[in-house]
Amino acid sequence: MSLRNLPKIKAFDRPDGVQWDAPTDVLSKWALSPQAAEADDPRTISIYDQIGEDPWTGAGMTAKRVAGILRSIGSVDVTVNINSPGGDFFEGLAIYNLLREHPAKVSVRVMGYAASAASIIAMAGDEIEMGMGSFFMIHNAWGVAVGNQHDMRATAEVLAPFDQAMSEIYEARTGQKKSDVVAMMDAETWISSGDAVKKGFADSVTDRANIEASASAPSAVIAKRKLDSILASQGMPRSERRKMMRDISSGTQDATAPVTQDADISAGLSQLIQTMKK
């Protein structure tokens, strides 16, 4: 169990009609961030992708994958490296619970961004270390829903318990007043490494390079991330973005064809698509 007195969050039933996603502003920042190298230590869990499974590519970090890694690691200390824009809050809370219940020490290292659902995962650390220039970002649960006014009200009711759960986690881990935590979530707050230590979101800041082993991601990876953030900014749901990128990668999407019906995509989009195909 956690060495800290962290709340266990009850398992939620996955709500119908809501598509979880990372906020578009976070996606755009994360898209250009370096890609950390995989750790050699078998006791290290590397979370360098969005939270939640990508149904088209199989990428993304899920609770099922983390559970499998923890089983293989056994009852020994574990390190969790994070550089993620967040994503599926349902999966993020489940991963938090898994790490909280791990019988040995959990050390978290924020290597770039621990945003949205990824910030919840980070809170499970008995010790949290942040690299210079790294950030937390906390906000209210973010999802996409379609429907009439009754559907929208129902969605708000669905999201409210997630906000409550997150505020309880932040409050317990940081020692901040509940009202202050809620205000930060309402405002979508970016927290730098130094400020995170002051506010209790982290325990220390390291001057070690926050991304190890590589200065930049491969061009195809950067292209995929940029395309994802552009399409997200145009309001395209995550599931549709993933299908489009799968089609592009397999060569079935015409790079010159419109990719949205109602929005203009930047002039560089075709170039991004061509880079992804290489």
Residue, then its C-alpha position, 0 to 999 in steps of 0.5 A: m500500500s502507499l506509504r502516504n495516506l492517499p484516498k482510494i477512489k472507488a471504481f467508476d462505471r464507464p459512462d456512456g455517451v462521453q468520449w474522454d480526451a486530453p485538452t487541445d492546448v495540452l496536446s499542442k504543447w506536448a506534440l512538440s516535446p522531446q520523446a523520452a527513451e524507454a528505461d532499461d530498468p525492468r522496475t520502471i514504468s514509462i508513460y510517454d503517451q496519452i492515457g487510455e487505449d487508442p482503438w486504432t493503433g493499440a497505443g496509449m497507457t491503460a490500467k490493464r497494461v499497468a496492472g500487467i507490468l506491476r504483476s511482472i515487477g512484483s512486490v518491489d520498489v517501482t519508478v514511474n516516468i511520466n511525459s503525457p498530456g493526459g486523456d481518459f480520466f477513467e483509465g487515469l483514476a484506475i492507474y492511480n488506484l493500482l499504483r496506490e495499492h502497490p505494496a512497495k515504494v512508488s517513485v514518480r518522475v515527471m519528465g516533461y508534462a503530467a497533465s490532466a489524467a496523467s497528473i492524477i497518476a503522478m499523485a500516487g507517488d510516495e515521492i514525486e520528482m520533477g525535472m527542470g522545465s517540467f509541468f503539472m496541469i490540473h483541471n476539471a474532467w474533460g470529455v466530448a458529448v453530443g446531443n440535446q440540452h438534456d444530454m448535456r445536463a446528463t453529461a455534466e452530472v456524469l463528470a461531477p463525481f470525477d471532479q470530486a474524486m480528483s479534488e480529494i486526491y489533490e487535497a490529500r497529496t498536497g495538503q492544500k485546502k479543498s477550496d483552493v484545489v477546486a479553484m485551481m481545477d476550475a481555472e485549468t492551472w499550469i504548475s511549474s516544477g518549483d511551484a509544484v514543490k511549494k504547493g505540495f504537488a511534488d517533493s523535489v526538483t532535479d537539475r537532471a535533463n528532464i528528458e533522457a537520451s534524446a533531444s527530439a522525437p523522430s519526425a514521423v512522431i512529431a508529425k503524428r502528434k501535431l496532426d492530432s493536436i490540429l484535428a483536436s483543435q478543430g473539434m474532431p473527437r479522438s476516435e475519429r482522429r485515430k481512424m484518420m491517422r490509421d488510414i493515413s499511415s496505411g496509405t488509404q487517406d488522400a493527403t489532398a482531400p479535406v479532412t474535416q467538413d466544417a473547418d479549414i486545416s492549416a496549410g502545413l497539414s498535407q506536409l505532416i501527412q506526407t511525413m507520417k507516410k514515410 
